[in-house]
Amino acid sequence: MRRLVFLFMGAIGLCLCGISTPVSAFCRSRACANQCTHDPVTNCPIEGVPVAWTGSCLSYTVQRDGTPSISRTELSQTTDAAFRAWQNVRCPSLDAPPSISVSNLYGVTACGRVEFNSRQANANIVVIRDDWAADPSALGLTTVSLSKDTGQIYDVDMEINGTQPLSVGPLVPNRYDLESIITHEAGHFFGIAHSNVDCPDGATMCPNALPGVGDFRTLDPDDIAAICTIYPPDRNLPQCDPTPHRGFSPECGLDPMTGGACSIAISSGPSSARWMTALVVGFGLAVRRLARTRQRAQKLT
């Protein structure tokens, strides 16, 4: 099993512009993690099995604490809105929604630790941290636990950097829109990697962001193509079961496999006694100030 980590960062600085690529240039996350070979044209990973959930319905839960600037209720409502953006899509091929749904069925969780319990109950958590220990310029961090052999996702934990200037609801100049951040991170939750569409005016899955802008709240054709490709409306699916792997638990595990930006996690598959070292993959962005008050975000390389 591998643990994939996606960084959604907002550092102030200068960097070089990337090469623009056509619309519908989405990339899928793959189980090869940071050992993937990338296509020289699309820059998408091309080795390893693609990553996805196998079921039709999932659950997430919000960590109960919140922060002084963002309450638990605000985080919960914003997360609901972010996931709705992906679930309200109409796939052009069948004019139907993608065959995946996510809801907050279990209320809140006491555990705020990023972990996967291969032999115990779990929770897909969304947590906002005011004691951020990862890269201080990061806006968010999504950790995916999955099977290396099949690409099946078992658990996802999403962390939001509460030390960054964030806004909820109406956009605020010089503050990062929380709904945009979570909508982007929700794409990683579904197994979508960063887009190659020109940013920041492109897809929600662009690896770049700006303060005071809410473009990522609304999905672009590239994002829609991604979710509809991974979860087409006509998938042959088992009966819906939103229960996390081995059941739901609001408490942290007794012997978890932990992960995150600063760790290498060890985890085992649910049906195998073999132990495998998890890998960590990061993607970043920076903000560049242009003439007068206009800003553009550019990708760090």
GUSE-297314 format. One record per residue (C-alpha): residue number from 1; x, y, z; residue in three letters. Coordinates in pm, 1 decimal, always signed. Each point is the difference from the previous one (the first is absolute). Example, Ala and Ser with C-alpha at 12.3 -4.5 7.8 and 13.67 -1.06 7.14 Angstrom:
2
+-----+----------+----------+----------+---------+
: num :        x :        y :        z : residuo :
+-----+----------+----------+----------+---------+
:   1 :  +1230.0 :   -450.0 :   +780.0 :     ALA :
:   2 :   +137.0 :   +344.0 :    -66.0 :     SER :
+-----+----------+----------+----------+---------+
***
This chain:
301
+-----+----------+----------+----------+---------+
: num :        x :        y :        z : residuo :
+-----+----------+----------+----------+---------+
:   1 :     +0.0 :     +0.0 :     +0.0 :     MET :
:   2 :   +117.7 :   +349.2 :    -76.6 :     ARG :
:   3 :    -90.3 :   +333.3 :   +143.2 :     ARG :
:   4 :    -21.6 :   +285.9 :   -250.2 :     LEU :
:   5 :    +22.8 :   +355.8 :   +128.0 :     VAL :
:   6 :   -108.8 :   +301.8 :   -204.2 :     PHE :
:   7 :   +116.7 :   +347.2 :    +98.1 :     LEU :
:   8 :   -206.7 :   +306.6 :    -96.5 :     PHE :
:   9 :   +227.9 :   +291.1 :    +84.5 :     MET :
:  10 :    -20.5 :   +379.9 :     +6.8 :     GLY :
:  11 :   +343.1 :   +156.8 :    +39.8 :     ALA :
:  12 :    +87.6 :   +359.3 :    -94.2 :     ILE :
:  13 :   +280.0 :    +13.6 :   -252.4 :     GLY :
:  14 :   +118.1 :    +14.4 :   -359.9 :     LEU :
:  15 :    +35.4 :   -292.5 :   -235.4 :     CYS :
:  16 :     +5.7 :    -88.5 :   -365.4 :     LEU :
:  17 :   -316.4 :    -39.2 :   -204.7 :     CYS :
:  18 :    -91.1 :   -351.6 :   -109.5 :     GLY :
:  19 :    -96.9 :   -107.2 :   -349.6 :     ILE :
:  20 :   -371.5 :    +18.1 :    -70.9 :     SER :
:  21 :   -173.2 :   -317.9 :   -106.7 :     THR :
:  22 :   -341.6 :    -59.8 :   -156.7 :     PRO :
:  23 :   -327.1 :    -38.0 :   +188.3 :     VAL :
:  24 :    -90.3 :   -356.2 :   +108.6 :     SER :
:  25 :   +355.5 :    -68.3 :   +111.3 :     ALA :
:  26 :    -96.2 :   -151.2 :   +334.9 :     PHE :
:  27 :   +226.2 :   -256.5 :   +164.0 :     CYS :
:  28 :    -95.0 :   -298.3 :   +213.3 :     ARG :
:  29 :   +184.5 :    -86.0 :   +317.8 :     SER :
:  30 :   +182.9 :   -331.6 :    -26.2 :     ARG :
:  31 :   +129.2 :   -248.5 :   +254.2 :     ALA :
:  32 :   +361.8 :    +45.5 :   -111.3 :     CYS :
:  33 :     -0.6 :   +321.0 :   +209.6 :     ALA :
:  34 :   +326.1 :   +197.0 :    -31.5 :     ASN :
:  35 :   +163.3 :   -283.4 :   -193.2 :     GLN :
:  36 :   -229.9 :    +62.4 :   -298.1 :     CYS :
:  37 :   +135.2 :    +70.5 :   -344.9 :     THR :
:  38 :   -173.1 :   +302.3 :   -155.5 :     HIS :
:  39 :   -116.5 :    +42.1 :   -357.3 :     ASP :
:  40 :   +223.6 :   +264.8 :   -164.0 :     PRO :
:  41 :   -298.5 :   +163.6 :   -175.4 :     VAL :
:  42 :   -274.4 :     -5.2 :   +265.1 :     THR :
:  43 :   +227.7 :    -23.7 :   +306.7 :     ASN :
:  44 :   -244.6 :   -256.4 :   +142.2 :     CYS :
:  45 :   +128.5 :   -309.0 :   +184.1 :     PRO :
:  46 :    -17.0 :   -299.0 :   -233.7 :     ILE :
:  47 :   +110.8 :   -294.6 :   +214.5 :     GLU :
:  48 :   -177.9 :   -181.6 :   +277.4 :     GLY :
:  49 :   -370.5 :    -72.1 :    +22.8 :     VAL :
:  50 :   -236.5 :   +299.6 :    +17.4 :     PRO :
:  51 :   -138.1 :    +89.1 :   +341.3 :     VAL :
:  52 :   -373.7 :     -4.0 :    +78.2 :     ALA :
:  53 :   -267.0 :    -98.4 :   +249.6 :     TRP :
:  54 :   -178.5 :   -321.4 :    -96.7 :     THR :
:  55 :   -333.3 :    +78.5 :   +166.3 :     GLY :
:  56 :   -276.2 :   +239.6 :    -99.6 :     SER :
:  57 :    -38.8 :   +191.2 :   +326.3 :     CYS :
:  58 :   +244.9 :   +124.2 :   +260.2 :     LEU :
:  59 :     -1.5 :   +188.4 :   +326.0 :     SER :
:  60 :   +214.9 :   +264.1 :   +161.8 :     TYR :
:  61 :     -2.3 :   +162.0 :   +339.3 :     THR :
:  62 :   +126.2 :   +335.7 :   +125.8 :     VAL :
:  63 :   +233.8 :    +18.0 :   +297.2 :     GLN :
:  64 :   -183.5 :   +165.7 :   +286.8 :     ARG :
:  65 :   +245.1 :   +267.5 :   +117.6 :     ASP :
:  66 :    +14.9 :   +258.0 :   -279.3 :     GLY :
:  67 :   +224.6 :   +304.1 :    +51.9 :     THR :
:  68 :    -47.6 :   +351.2 :   +141.3 :     PRO :
:  69 :    -48.9 :   +132.2 :   -354.7 :     SER :
:  70 :   -203.2 :   -287.7 :   -153.1 :     ILE :
:  71 :   -264.1 :   -174.7 :   +208.4 :     SER :
:  72 :    -93.6 :   -366.8 :    -25.9 :     ARG :
:  73 :   -337.2 :    +98.9 :   -145.2 :     THR :
:  74 :   +160.6 :   +220.3 :   -264.6 :     GLU :
:  75 :   +243.7 :   -275.7 :    -92.1 :     LEU :
:  76 :   -281.9 :   -254.4 :    -24.7 :     SER :
:  77 :   -222.8 :   +222.1 :   -214.7 :     GLN :
:  78 :   +288.4 :    +94.3 :   -227.2 :     THR :
:  79 :   +105.6 :   -362.7 :    -41.9 :     THR :
:  80 :   -358.7 :    -95.6 :    -88.2 :     ASP :
:  81 :     -5.0 :   +269.5 :   -268.5 :     ALA :
:  82 :   +336.0 :   -112.3 :   -139.0 :     ALA :
:  83 :   -107.2 :   -361.7 :    -39.7 :     PHE :
:  84 :   -332.8 :   +108.9 :   -153.3 :     ARG :
:  85 :   +192.5 :   +172.3 :   -278.1 :     ALA :
:  86 :   +133.9 :   -339.2 :   -110.0 :     TRP :
:  87 :   -321.1 :   -195.2 :    +55.5 :     GLN :
:  88 :   -227.8 :   +246.2 :   -183.0 :     ASN :
:  89 :   +191.4 :    -48.6 :   -325.7 :     VAL :
:  90 :   -191.8 :   -121.9 :   -304.7 :     ARG :
:  91 :   +220.3 :   -230.7 :   -203.6 :     CYS :
:  92 :    -39.9 :    +97.1 :   -367.2 :     PRO :
:  93 :     -6.9 :   -357.9 :   -132.2 :     SER :
:  94 :   -321.5 :    -99.0 :   +182.4 :     LEU :
:  95 :   -119.4 :   +331.1 :   +147.4 :     ASP :
:  96 :    +19.4 :   -161.4 :   +343.2 :     ALA :
:  97 :   +205.7 :    +55.4 :   +316.2 :     PRO :
:  98 :   +320.6 :   -192.6 :    +66.0 :     PRO :
:  99 :    -48.0 :   -331.9 :   +178.9 :     SER :
: 100 :   +148.0 :   +114.7 :   +329.6 :     ILE :
: 101 :   -153.5 :   +186.1 :   +294.5 :     SER :
: 102 :   +146.1 :   +131.2 :   +324.2 :     VAL :
: 103 :   -181.3 :   +112.9 :   +314.2 :     SER :
: 104 :    +65.0 :    +83.8 :   +362.0 :     ASN :
: 105 :   -192.7 :   -283.4 :   +161.9 :     LEU :
: 106 :   +176.0 :    -27.0 :   +333.8 :     TYR :
: 107 :     +7.6 :   +354.8 :   +132.7 :     GLY :
: 108 :   +337.3 :    +95.4 :   +144.2 :     VAL :
: 109 :   +306.7 :   -193.4 :   +103.1 :     THR :
: 110 :   +221.2 :    +45.9 :   +302.7 :     ALA :
: 111 :   +306.6 :   -129.5 :   -183.0 :     CYS :
: 112 :   +197.0 :   +256.8 :   -197.9 :     GLY :
: 113 :   +290.9 :   -227.2 :    -84.9 :     ARG :
: 114 :    +78.3 :    -98.9 :   -357.3 :     VAL :
: 115 :     -3.6 :   -378.0 :    +14.4 :     GLU :
: 116 :   -122.3 :   -322.5 :   -154.2 :     PHE :
: 117 :    -88.4 :   -299.7 :   +213.4 :     ASN :
: 118 :    +30.8 :   -315.4 :   -208.5 :     SER :
: 119 :   -148.8 :   -219.3 :   +275.9 :     ARG :
: 120 :   -225.0 :   +251.3 :   +180.4 :     GLN :
: 121 :   -280.2 :   +242.4 :    -82.3 :     ALA :
: 122 :    +79.0 :   +324.5 :   -182.6 :     ASN :
: 123 :   -133.0 :   +340.4 :    -99.4 :     ALA :
: 124 :    +66.7 :   +217.3 :   -303.4 :     ASN :
: 125 :    +66.4 :   +322.0 :   +187.6 :     ILE :
: 126 :    +11.0 :   +367.7 :    -92.7 :     VAL :
: 127 :   +195.8 :   +198.1 :   +256.2 :     VAL :
: 128 :   +112.5 :   +361.3 :    +21.2 :     ILE :
: 129 :   +321.4 :    +55.6 :   +192.9 :     ARG :
: 130 :   +127.0 :   +308.2 :   +178.3 :     ASP :
: 131 :   +307.9 :   -199.5 :   +106.4 :     ASP :
: 132 :   +111.3 :    -69.4 :   -357.1 :     TRP :
: 133 :   +317.7 :   -210.5 :     -1.5 :     ALA :
: 134 :    +37.5 :    -51.5 :   -376.1 :     ALA :
: 135 :   +137.4 :   +250.2 :   -253.0 :     ASP :
: 136 :   -108.6 :   +340.4 :   +138.5 :     PRO :
: 137 :    -93.8 :   +121.2 :   -349.8 :     SER :
: 138 :   -240.9 :   -290.0 :    -57.8 :     ALA :
: 139 :   -372.6 :    +68.1 :    -11.4 :     LEU :
: 140 :   -106.7 :   -361.6 :    +17.3 :     GLY :
: 141 :   +125.3 :   -355.6 :    +13.1 :     LEU :
: 142 :   -188.3 :   -312.2 :   -112.0 :     THR :
: 143 :   +127.2 :   -344.9 :    +98.7 :     THR :
: 144 :   -132.1 :   -303.7 :   -189.0 :     VAL :
: 145 :    +46.2 :   -358.7 :   +125.1 :     SER :
: 146 :    -43.3 :   -259.3 :   -273.1 :     LEU :
: 147 :    +92.8 :   -339.6 :   -140.7 :     SER :
: 148 :   +317.3 :    +11.8 :   -207.6 :     LYS :
: 149 :   -114.9 :   -298.1 :   -206.1 :     ASP :
: 150 :   -356.5 :   +105.7 :    -83.0 :     THR :
: 151 :     -7.7 :   +376.6 :    +60.8 :     GLY :
: 152 :   -303.2 :    -40.8 :   +225.9 :     GLN :
: 153 :    -26.7 :   +288.7 :   +245.6 :     ILE :
: 154 :    -60.2 :   -103.6 :   +361.3 :     TYR :
: 155 :    +23.0 :   +327.0 :   +189.8 :     ASP :
: 156 :    +49.5 :   +372.8 :    -63.1 :     VAL :
: 157 :    +82.3 :   +272.6 :   +250.9 :     ASP :
: 158 :     -5.0 :   +368.7 :    -90.5 :     MET :
: 159 :   +183.3 :   +266.9 :   +199.4 :     GLU :
: 160 :    -47.1 :   +376.4 :    -38.3 :     ILE :
: 161 :   +263.2 :   +247.9 :   +114.7 :     ASN :
: 162 :   -173.1 :   +222.6 :   +255.4 :     GLY :
: 163 :   +305.8 :   +224.3 :    +31.2 :     THR :
: 164 :    -50.6 :   +136.4 :   -351.6 :     GLN :
: 165 :   -238.3 :   +297.1 :    -50.0 :     PRO :
: 166 :   -328.2 :   -173.9 :    -89.6 :     LEU :
: 167 :   -349.5 :   +125.0 :    -74.3 :     SER :
: 168 :   -341.0 :   -168.7 :    +18.1 :     VAL :
: 169 :   -299.7 :   +113.5 :   -204.0 :     GLY :
: 170 :    +49.2 :   +325.6 :   -192.4 :     PRO :
: 171 :   +345.6 :    +42.9 :   -148.3 :     LEU :
: 172 :   +243.9 :   +219.3 :   +191.5 :     VAL :
: 173 :   +302.5 :   +169.1 :   -160.4 :     PRO :
: 174 :   +334.6 :   -144.7 :   +110.9 :     ASN :
: 175 :   -167.8 :   -305.9 :   +154.2 :     ARG :
: 176 :    -22.1 :   -348.0 :   -150.4 :     TYR :
: 177 :   -349.6 :   -130.0 :    -64.7 :     ASP :
: 178 :    -57.6 :   -307.6 :   +217.0 :     LEU :
: 179 :   -264.5 :   -143.8 :   -233.5 :     GLU :
: 180 :   +239.9 :    +21.7 :   -295.2 :     SER :
: 181 :   +271.5 :   -178.2 :   +196.5 :     ILE :
: 182 :   -228.8 :   -282.3 :   +111.9 :     ILE :
: 183 :   -153.7 :    -39.7 :   -346.9 :     THR :
: 184 :   +351.5 :    -47.0 :   -136.8 :     HIS :
: 185 :    +93.3 :   -245.0 :   +275.5 :     GLU :
: 186 :   -327.6 :   -189.2 :    -59.5 :     ALA :
: 187 :   +128.3 :    -71.3 :   -349.8 :     GLY :
: 188 :   +297.5 :   -179.0 :   +156.3 :     HIS :
: 189 :   -247.0 :   -179.0 :   +228.3 :     PHE :
: 190 :   -155.8 :   -149.9 :   -316.2 :     PHE :
: 191 :   +336.3 :    -98.9 :   -151.4 :     GLY :
: 192 :    +60.1 :   +294.1 :   -232.4 :     ILE :
: 193 :   +351.5 :   +138.7 :    -34.3 :     ALA :
: 194 :    +90.6 :   +357.0 :    -91.4 :     HIS :
: 195 :   -124.3 :   +130.6 :   -333.4 :     SER :
: 196 :   +220.2 :   +118.0 :   -284.6 :     ASN :
: 197 :   -244.4 :   +271.0 :   -106.5 :     VAL :
: 198 :   +144.6 :   +353.1 :     +8.4 :     ASP :
: 199 :    -48.2 :   +155.2 :   +343.6 :     CYS :
: 200 :   -137.4 :   +180.9 :   +192.0 :     PRO :
: 201 :   -278.5 :    +52.6 :   -254.2 :     ASP :
: 202 :    -31.9 :   -371.4 :    -67.0 :     GLY :
: 203 :   -120.3 :   -307.3 :   +185.6 :     ALA :
: 204 :    -71.0 :    -38.0 :   +371.4 :     THR :
: 205 :   +276.8 :   -261.1 :     +5.9 :     MET :
: 206 :   +261.6 :   +254.0 :   -106.6 :     CYS :
: 207 :   +288.2 :     -7.3 :   +250.9 :     PRO :
: 208 :    -13.2 :   +380.0 :    +39.2 :     ASN :
: 209 :   -215.3 :   +234.3 :   +206.4 :     ALA :
: 210 :    -54.9 :   +369.3 :    +64.8 :     LEU :
: 211 :   -131.1 :   +185.4 :   +306.8 :     PRO :
: 212 :   -335.1 :   +170.2 :    -38.6 :     GLY :
: 213 :   -106.9 :   -227.6 :   -287.2 :     VAL :
: 214 :   -269.3 :   -270.8 :     +2.1 :     GLY :
: 215 :    +43.3 :   -149.2 :   -348.8 :     ASP :
: 216 :    +66.7 :   -347.3 :   +135.2 :     PHE :
: 217 :   -350.0 :    -21.3 :   +151.0 :     ARG :
: 218 :   -136.7 :    -64.2 :   -351.1 :     THR :
: 219 :   +125.6 :   -294.7 :   -203.2 :     LEU :
: 220 :   +136.8 :    +50.3 :   -350.0 :     ASP :
: 221 :    -39.6 :   -244.5 :   -293.4 :     PRO :
: 222 :   +334.8 :   -155.0 :    +91.5 :     ASP :
: 223 :   -120.6 :    -82.3 :   +352.6 :     ASP :
: 224 :   -330.1 :   -134.7 :   -131.4 :     ILE :
: 225 :   +182.5 :   -221.9 :   -247.9 :     ALA :
: 226 :   +212.3 :   -136.9 :   +285.7 :     ALA :
: 227 :   -281.3 :    -91.6 :   +240.3 :     ILE :
: 228 :   -213.7 :   -143.1 :   -281.8 :     CYS :
: 229 :   +287.3 :   -210.7 :   -132.6 :     THR :
: 230 :    +85.0 :   -149.3 :   +338.7 :     ILE :
: 231 :   -362.4 :    -42.8 :   +112.9 :     TYR :
: 232 :   -216.5 :    -26.2 :   -316.0 :     PRO :
: 233 :   -376.5 :     +4.6 :    +60.9 :     PRO :
: 234 :    -44.9 :   -351.5 :   -140.8 :     ASP :
: 235 :   +251.3 :   -177.8 :   +226.1 :     ARG :
: 236 :   -103.5 :   -347.5 :   +113.2 :     ASN :
: 237 :     -1.0 :    +46.6 :   +376.1 :     LEU :
: 238 :    -60.6 :   -201.0 :   +315.9 :     PRO :
: 239 :   -261.6 :   +112.9 :   +249.6 :     GLN :
: 240 :    +76.3 :   +341.4 :   +148.4 :     CYS :
: 241 :   +191.3 :    -15.7 :   +328.9 :     ASP :
: 242 :   +151.5 :   +325.5 :   +134.5 :     PRO :
: 243 :   +161.8 :   -169.1 :   +300.5 :     THR :
: 244 :   +375.0 :    +66.3 :    +21.9 :     PRO :
: 245 :   +246.1 :   -289.2 :    -25.9 :     HIS :
: 246 :    -70.7 :   -243.2 :   +287.2 :     ARG :
: 247 :   -269.7 :   +227.3 :   +141.4 :     GLY :
: 248 :    -23.1 :   +355.6 :   +131.1 :     PHE :
: 249 :   +180.3 :   +125.3 :   +307.8 :     SER :
: 250 :     -2.2 :   +358.0 :   +134.4 :     PRO :
: 251 :   +309.7 :    -76.2 :   +207.2 :     GLU :
: 252 :   +360.5 :    -43.3 :   -109.2 :     CYS :
: 253 :   +125.5 :   -353.4 :    -51.4 :     GLY :
: 254 :   +201.3 :   -183.5 :   +263.3 :     LEU :
: 255 :   +268.7 :   -105.4 :   -247.3 :     ASP :
: 256 :    -44.9 :   +216.6 :   -310.7 :     PRO :
: 257 :   +205.5 :    +35.2 :   -313.5 :     MET :
: 258 :    +58.5 :   +374.6 :     +0.9 :     THR :
: 259 :    +99.0 :   +219.8 :   -290.6 :     GLY :
: 260 :    +50.9 :   +358.7 :   -104.1 :     GLY :
: 261 :   +242.4 :   +245.6 :   -148.7 :     ALA :
: 262 :   +285.3 :    -81.0 :   +236.8 :     CYS :
: 263 :    -25.4 :   -375.3 :    +38.1 :     SER :
: 264 :    +46.3 :   -330.6 :   -174.5 :     ILE :
: 265 :   -286.0 :   -227.9 :    +97.6 :     ALA :
: 266 :     -1.6 :   -378.3 :    +21.7 :     ILE :
: 267 :   -325.6 :   -174.5 :    -81.7 :     SER :
: 268 :   -129.9 :   -341.3 :    -98.4 :     SER :
: 269 :   -279.2 :   -112.0 :   -227.3 :     GLY :
: 270 :   -321.7 :   -121.0 :   +160.4 :     PRO :
: 271 :    +41.3 :   -354.3 :   -127.7 :     SER :
: 272 :   +376.9 :    -36.5 :     -1.6 :     SER :
: 273 :   +265.5 :    -39.7 :   +265.2 :     ALA :
: 274 :   +263.9 :   +169.3 :   -218.2 :     ARG :
: 275 :   +121.0 :   +340.7 :   +116.0 :     TRP :
: 276 :    +85.7 :   +273.5 :   -245.4 :     MET :
: 277 :   +154.4 :   +345.0 :    +39.7 :     THR :
: 278 :   -231.0 :   +282.5 :    -98.8 :     ALA :
: 279 :   +120.3 :   +282.0 :   -222.0 :     LEU :
: 280 :    -68.4 :   +374.0 :    +24.6 :     VAL :
: 281 :    -71.2 :   +219.8 :   -304.1 :     VAL :
: 282 :    -28.4 :   +379.4 :    +12.1 :     GLY :
: 283 :   -126.4 :   +268.5 :   -239.1 :     PHE :
: 284 :    +37.5 :   +372.5 :    +65.5 :     GLY :
: 285 :    -89.8 :   +347.6 :   -119.3 :     LEU :
: 286 :   +105.0 :   +360.5 :    +50.0 :     ALA :
: 287 :   -157.0 :   +341.4 :    -48.7 :     VAL :
: 288 :   +158.7 :   +259.5 :   -223.7 :     ARG :
: 289 :    -93.8 :   +369.2 :     +0.3 :     ARG :
: 290 :    -28.1 :   +163.9 :   -340.9 :     LEU :
: 291 :    -72.6 :   +356.3 :   -110.4 :     ALA :
: 292 :   -196.6 :   +209.1 :   +252.5 :     ARG :
: 293 :   -252.2 :   -212.1 :   +190.6 :     THR :
: 294 :    -30.7 :   -298.6 :   -237.9 :     ARG :
: 295 :   +147.6 :   -327.5 :   +124.5 :     GLN :
: 296 :    +65.6 :   -331.3 :   -168.5 :     ARG :
: 297 :    +96.7 :   -327.8 :   +154.9 :     ALA :
: 298 :   +279.9 :   -197.4 :   -156.8 :     GLN :
: 299 :   +115.9 :   -352.5 :    +56.6 :     LYS :
: 300 :   +316.4 :    -61.7 :   +197.8 :     LEU :
: 301 :   +243.9 :   -226.6 :   -181.0 :     THR :
+-----+----------+----------+----------+---------+
***
